Amino acid sequence: MTELTLVSRRGHAVESPSVPGVSPPPADIELISLVAQGELAEVWRAFDRSTGQDIAWKQIRADRGNLNQGADRLRAEAEVLSRVASPYVVRLMGTDFDRPLPALRLEWIEGETVAARLSRRVPVDLGEALWIARQGLQGMHALLRAGVVHSQLTANHLLIRSDGTVALVDLSRATFDQATGIVLDAERRETESETPNSHSTGFRVNRIERDLAGLAVVLAQLVTGSNESPPESAGTDSARSAGEIALWIRRRAPHVPRELVGWIDQLTTLEPLPRGEGLMRWIHQLVGMELRAMIER
């Protein structure tokens, strides 16, 4: 396997184990370091000479071969991010779709993912855990107002900035919210429609409840200091049984307030979310628990 090393004028050495995975970027982009590699795409820290700023350069992995699927995901991610303006969601800075390997220019966020934080296996202070979860909820709320959901929320998709604020990242699998999909499907058919799906209508849809359950798992991991996921019932759309995640938390962190444990357990039930209010009810409840945690310190 050939190894390619790029030495930037900024003094950084950039190494990639695979030459095909590194496509020469446009002249105004200088690659600094490889940050992450996913199934179809990779993310580099890069310097944008046109703006004088560091950015996250996200391009398709040529070594994975499935370029059409990768390009579709990048275009979908760009479409989602163009709809959303929120400090709790990574910003889209530009697109480069006219290249052999299409790419996105994203806001560079200095910090670490919640997954990296959990890798230290040390419980996060309760106030900080609530602070992280609440910002994740606000990012989800911003997406929901634009009619979409993240659809794969895990600790890898919450990035903690160096100042402690949090942003949702990696929206390559974002989908239409179920209710939004129904409206779009009805407009297409000029009639009322049952829940659409990608096979019958071309719309990819999902339920915000899945992201809520994902956030509940992240919060449970934060307060227990565990990077393992609580046990889940069989089946991709089945909820955990009542009290299952609560018991998992209690065994690992008996000091966690019962109110919070019950709140986390509620989020995992996949009960339909009342439409019209977005996620404000859940956000307000978290703010209340944040305030109580501050008072009790």
C-alpha positions in Angstrom: 0.0 0.0 0.0 1.4 3.4 -1.0 1.7 6.0 1.7 1.3 9.7 0.8 2.6 12.5 3.1 1.6 16.1 2.6 3.7 18.8 4.3 1.8 22.0 4.5 3.3 25.5 4.5 1.8 25.8 8.0 4.2 23.2 9.4 1.7 20.3 9.7 2.5 16.8 8.3 -0.5 15.1 6.8 -0.4 11.4 6.2 -2.8 9.1 4.4 -2.4 5.3 4.1 -4.1 5.4 0.7 -3.3 7.7 -2.3 -6.7 7.3 -3.9 -8.3 8.6 -0.8 -6.5 12.0 -1.2 -7.8 13.8 -4.2 -6.0 17.1 -5.0 -8.2 19.8 -3.6 -8.9 23.1 -5.3 -6.1 25.6 -5.4 -7.5 27.7 -2.5 -7.7 24.7 -0.2 -4.7 23.4 1.8 -5.1 20.1 3.6 -3.7 20.1 7.1 -4.7 16.8 8.8 -7.1 13.9 8.3 -9.7 14.1 11.1 -12.1 11.3 10.5 -13.0 8.6 7.9 -16.5 7.3 7.6 -18.1 4.7 5.4 -18.2 6.9 2.3 -16.6 10.2 3.2 -13.6 11.6 5.0 -13.1 14.9 6.9 -9.9 16.9 6.8 -8.9 20.0 8.7 -8.0 22.4 5.9 -7.0 26.1 5.4 -9.2 28.1 3.0 -7.0 30.6 1.3 -9.9 32.5 -0.1 -11.2 33.4 3.4 -8.1 33.0 5.5 -9.9 30.5 7.8 -9.6 26.9 8.9 -12.5 24.8 7.7 -13.6 21.2 7.7 -13.2 19.8 4.2 -15.5 16.8 3.7 -15.0 14.8 0.6 -16.0 11.4 -0.8 -13.6 8.5 -0.2 -12.5 7.4 -3.6 -11.1 4.2 -2.2 -14.7 3.1 -1.3 -15.8 3.1 -4.9 -19.5 4.0 -4.3 -19.1 7.6 -5.6 -22.8 8.1 -6.6 -24.1 7.2 -3.2 -21.5 9.3 -1.5 -22.3 12.3 -3.8 -26.0 11.9 -3.0 -25.3 12.0 0.7 -23.2 15.1 0.5 -25.8 16.9 -1.6 -28.5 15.9 1.0 -26.3 17.2 3.8 -25.7 20.5 2.0 -29.5 20.8 1.4 -30.2 20.3 5.1 -27.5 22.6 6.3 -28.6 25.3 3.9 -32.0 25.3 5.6 -30.7 25.6 9.1 -29.0 28.6 10.9 -28.2 27.6 14.5 -25.2 27.8 16.8 -26.1 24.3 17.8 -25.6 22.9 14.2 -22.4 22.9 12.2 -22.4 25.6 9.5 -22.1 25.0 5.8 -19.4 27.3 4.3 -19.6 26.2 0.7 -19.9 23.3 -1.7 -17.5 21.8 -4.4 -19.7 19.5 -6.4 -18.0 20.1 -9.8 -15.0 18.0 -8.8 -14.1 14.3 -9.5 -14.7 13.9 -5.7 -17.5 16.2 -4.6 -16.8 18.0 -1.3 -18.3 20.3 1.3 -16.7 23.2 3.1 -17.9 23.1 6.7 -17.3 25.2 9.8 -14.1 24.1 11.6 -14.9 23.3 15.2 -12.0 23.1 17.7 -12.9 20.5 20.3 -13.8 16.9 20.8 -16.8 14.7 20.3 -18.9 13.4 23.2 -17.6 9.9 22.2 -14.0 11.1 22.7 -15.1 12.6 26.1 -16.6 9.2 27.1 -13.5 7.3 26.1 -11.9 8.5 29.3 -14.6 6.5 31.2 -15.0 9.2 33.8 -18.6 10.4 34.6 -19.3 14.0 33.6 -20.3 16.5 36.2 -24.2 16.5 36.3 -24.5 20.1 35.4 -22.1 19.7 32.4 -24.0 16.6 31.2 -27.3 18.5 31.3 -25.7 21.4 29.5 -24.4 19.1 26.7 -27.8 17.3 26.4 -29.8 20.6 26.3 -27.7 22.0 23.5 -28.1 18.8 21.6 -31.8 19.2 22.0 -31.7 22.8 20.7 -29.8 21.6 17.7 -32.4 18.9 17.1 -35.1 21.6 17.5 -33.5 23.8 14.9 -33.4 20.8 12.5 -37.0 20.0 13.2 -38.2 23.5 12.5 -36.6 23.0 9.0 -38.6 19.8 8.6 -35.7 17.3 9.1 -34.2 15.0 11.7 -30.6 13.9 12.2 -31.8 10.2 12.2 -28.6 8.6 13.6 -27.8 10.6 16.7 -25.0 9.1 18.8 -22.1 10.4 20.9 -20.1 10.7 17.7 -22.4 13.4 16.4 -22.3 15.8 19.3 -19.1 17.9 19.1 -18.0 19.9 22.2 -16.3 23.1 21.3 -13.3 24.3 23.3 -15.6 26.9 25.0 -17.9 24.1 26.2 -20.7 24.8 23.7 -22.1 21.9 21.6 -22.9 21.5 17.9 -24.5 18.6 15.9 -22.3 17.4 13.2 -22.4 14.8 10.3 -25.9 15.2 8.8 -25.1 12.9 5.8 -28.0 10.7 6.8 -30.5 13.4 7.8 -34.0 12.7 6.6 -37.4 14.4 6.4 -39.3 14.5 9.7 -42.3 12.1 9.4 -44.9 14.8 9.6 -43.1 16.9 7.0 -42.8 13.9 4.7 -46.5 13.4 4.9 -47.2 17.0 3.9 -44.7 16.8 1.0 -46.2 13.5 -0.2 -49.7 14.9 -0.1 -48.5 17.9 -2.2 -46.9 15.6 -4.7 -50.1 13.4 -5.0 -52.5 16.3 -4.5 -54.3 14.1 -1.9 -54.0 13.0 1.7 -51.4 10.4 2.1 -50.4 7.8 4.6 -46.9 7.9 6.0 -44.5 8.0 2.9 -41.4 5.9 2.5 -38.5 6.0 0.2 -39.8 3.1 -1.9 -43.2 4.6 -2.8 -42.5 8.4 -2.9 -38.8 9.1 -3.1 -38.9 10.9 0.3 -36.6 9.5 3.0 -38.4 10.0 6.3 -37.8 9.3 9.9 -39.2 10.0 13.3 -37.8 12.6 15.7 -38.5 10.1 18.5 -35.6 8.1 17.3 -33.2 11.0 17.8 -34.7 11.7 21.2 -34.0 8.1 22.2 -30.4 8.5 20.8 -29.9 11.6 23.0 -31.2 9.7 26.0 -28.5 7.1 25.5 -25.9 9.8 25.2 -27.1 11.5 28.4 -27.1 8.1 30.2 -23.6 7.5 29.1 -22.5 10.9 30.3 -23.9 10.6 33.8 -22.5 7.1 34.3 -19.1 7.6 32.6 -19.8 4.6 30.4 -19.1 4.5 26.6 -21.2 1.3 26.4 -24.8 1.6 25.2 -27.7 0.5 27.4 -29.3 -2.8 26.3 -31.9 -2.4 23.6 -34.9 -4.5 22.8 -34.8 -6.5 19.6 -35.9 -4.8 16.4 -34.8 -1.4 15.0 -38.1 0.3 15.8 -38.9 -1.2 19.2 -38.4 0.9 22.3 -36.6 -0.2 25.4 -39.0 -1.8 28.0 -40.2 0.6 30.7 -37.5 1.1 33.4 -34.8 -0.8 31.5 -32.5 2.2 31.0 -33.3 3.5 34.4 -32.1 0.3 36.0 -28.9 0.4 33.8 -28.2 3.9 35.1 -29.0 3.1 38.8 -26.6 0.2 38.8 -23.7 2.4 37.5 -24.5 5.7 39.1 -26.9 5.5 42.0 -26.2 9.2 42.8 -28.0 10.4 39.7 -31.3 12.2 40.7 -34.4 10.1 40.2 -36.1 12.9 38.3 -33.3 12.8 35.7 -33.3 9.0 35.5 -37.1 9.0 34.9 -36.7 11.8 32.3 -34.1 9.8 30.4 -36.4 6.7 30.6 -39.2 8.7 29.1 -37.2 9.7 26.1 -36.5 6.1 25.1 -40.1 5.0 24.9 -40.5 6.3 21.3 -43.9 7.7 22.2 -45.2 10.0 19.4 -44.2 13.6 20.0 -47.1 16.1 20.1 -46.9 18.1 16.9 -46.7 21.9 16.9 -44.5 22.4 19.9 -41.4 21.0 18.5 -39.0 20.0 21.3 -39.6 23.1 23.5 -41.2 21.1 26.3 -38.2 18.8 26.6 -35.8 21.7 26.4 -37.7 23.6 29.2 -37.6 20.5 31.4 -33.8 20.2 30.9 -33.3 23.8 31.7 -35.2 23.3 35.0 -33.0 20.4 35.9 -29.9 22.4 35.0 -31.0 25.2 37.3 -31.6 22.8 40.2 -28.2 21.2 39.7 -26.6 24.6 39.9 -28.5 25.5 43.1 -27.5 22.2 44.7 -23.8 22.5 44.0 
